[in-house]
C-alpha cells in the first residue's frame, strides 16, 4: 500500500500577489540543465495556492504542497510560512 500523504509534491517560493481572498500567487524558481545543450536554465513558474487564514503577504517565503483541485486554477495549499517579508 502506498502512503499518499508523503507522495505529494512540495515547492518553496515567494508570494508575489495576495490580492485575492484566501488565495496567494507563489513564484517558484526552478534551475535545470538543457537536455541537449547542457546549458543551465532558469524557469519561473507561478502557482495559485490556498491560504485559509489570509496570513501570507507579498514577499513572504512559503512552502506549498499539492492538494486536490480547489478551483479552476488552484491545486496547491500553503503548508507553512518560512520567512515573513521585512
C-alpha positions as CSV (number, residue, x, y, z in Angstrom):
1,X,0.0,0.0,0.0
2,X,1.3,3.5,-0.9
3,X,1.3,6.3,1.6
4,X,-0.4,9.0,-0.3
5,X,0.4,11.9,2.1
6,X,4.2,11.5,1.5
7,X,3.9,11.4,-2.3
8,X,2.6,14.9,-2.6
9,X,4.9,17.4,-4.2
10,X,6.1,20.4,-2.3
11,X,7.7,23.7,-3.6
12,X,9.3,26.7,-2.0
13,X,8.7,30.1,-3.4
14,X,8.0,33.8,-2.8
15,X,4.5,35.3,-2.6
16,X,4.1,37.8,-5.4
17,X,0.3,38.6,-5.0
18,X,-2.1,38.4,-2.1
19,X,-5.0,40.5,-3.6
20,X,-7.5,37.6,-3.7
21,X,-9.4,36.3,-0.7
22,X,-7.8,33.1,0.7
23,X,-5.6,32.8,-2.4
24,X,-1.9,33.8,-3.0
25,X,0.2,33.6,-6.1
26,X,3.6,32.0,-5.4
27,X,6.5,32.3,-7.8
28,X,8.8,29.3,-7.7
29,X,12.2,29.5,-9.3
30,X,13.5,26.3,-11.0
31,X,17.0,25.7,-12.3
32,X,17.7,22.8,-14.7
33,X,20.1,21.7,-17.4
34,X,19.0,21.7,-21.1
35,X,18.8,18.1,-22.2
36,X,20.6,18.5,-25.5
37,X,22.9,21.5,-25.0
38,X,23.6,21.2,-21.3
39,X,23.2,24.9,-20.6
40,X,21.8,25.8,-17.1
41,X,18.5,27.5,-17.5
42,X,16.2,29.2,-15.0
43,X,12.4,29.0,-15.1
44,X,9.9,31.0,-13.1
45,X,6.5,29.3,-12.5
46,X,3.6,30.9,-10.8
47,X,1.2,28.8,-8.7
48,X,-2.1,29.8,-7.1
49,X,-2.2,28.5,-3.6
50,X,-4.9,28.3,-1.0
51,X,-4.2,30.4,2.2
52,X,-7.1,29.7,4.5
53,X,-6.2,32.2,7.2
54,X,-5.0,35.0,4.9
55,X,-1.7,35.2,6.8
56,X,0.7,35.5,3.8
57,X,1.8,38.8,2.4
58,X,3.8,39.9,-0.6
59,X,7.4,38.9,-0.3
60,X,6.9,36.1,2.2
61,X,8.9,32.9,1.6
62,X,6.4,30.0,1.8
63,X,6.3,26.2,1.3
64,X,3.3,25.0,-0.7
65,X,2.1,21.4,-1.1
66,X,0.0,19.7,-3.8
67,X,-3.7,19.0,-3.0
68,X,-6.9,18.2,-4.7
69,X,-8.3,20.8,-7.1
70,X,-9.9,23.6,-5.1
71,X,-11.0,25.7,-8.1
72,X,-10.3,26.0,-11.8
73,X,-6.6,27.0,-11.4
74,X,-5.9,26.3,-7.7
75,X,-4.2,22.9,-6.9
76,X,-1.8,24.0,-4.2
77,X,-2.1,24.8,-0.5
78,X,0.2,26.9,1.7
79,X,1.9,24.4,4.1
80,X,3.9,26.9,6.1
81,X,5.4,30.4,6.1
82,X,9.2,30.0,6.2
83,X,10.1,33.7,6.5
84,X,8.0,36.8,6.7
85,X,8.7,39.8,4.5
86,X,10.5,42.8,6.1
